[in-house]
């Protein structure tokens, strides 16, 4: 039986990643960051759209309420 020691990479002993691994991780992080930024932009646009719809719906309700109050006032004023 021979007592050969397996050849190991010095980076494996210290736990330091190789430059290739660092570049791959950095590229993956950049891609992930870009995806997250794209999702954020899409969600912000959707939020702005929904906020606008909400404000318009609120204005429609206020206008309908105001018109109904005016009609009631006119009906009382001109009632026979």
N, C-alpha and C positions, 0 to 999 in steps of 0.2 A: 504494500500500500504506500502510495506516495503522499506526502503531505504538501500538496501544492496549495498555495494561497491564491484565491481568485483575484484576478486583476480588477481593481475598482477605479472608478473615476474619482479624482479628488473632490469634485463637487458633490458627489454622493455622500462622501464622508462628512462633510460640513453641513450638508443640507442646503447649500446655495444652489439656486437654479442656474442652468447654463444660459449663455447669452441668447441662444435660439429660443429657449423656453421663455425668457424675459420678453423677447420681441413678440412671440406668439401671444403671450398673456397681455401685452400692451395693445396689440392689434385687436384682440378680443374685447378688451376694456373700451377701446375707442369705438368699436362697432356697437357695443352695448350702450355706450354713452350717446351715440348718435341716434340709436333707436329710441332711447328714453327721451331725448330732446324732441324727436319727431312726435312721439306720443304726447308729450307735454304740450307742444304747440297745437296738436289736434284737439286735445282736451280743453285748452284755453279758448280756442275758436268755438268749440261746441258750447262751452260755458257762456261765452259772450252772446251767442245766438239764443240760448235758452233764457238768459237774463233779459234780452230784448223782447222775446216772446212774452215773458212774464209781465214786463212793464206795459206792453201793449194790451195784454188781457186785462190788467188792472185798470188801465185807462178806459177800456171799453166798458167795464163794469161801472166805473164812476160815471161815464157819460150816460149809460142806460139808466142808472139811478137818478141822475139829474133830470133827464128827459121825463121819467116817470113822475118825479116830484112836480115838474112844471105842468104836466098834463093834469095831475090831481088838482093843482092850484087853479088852473083854467077851468076845470070841470066845476069846482066849487064856486068860482067867481061868476060863471055864466049859467049856472044851474037855474032852472025855472022854478 
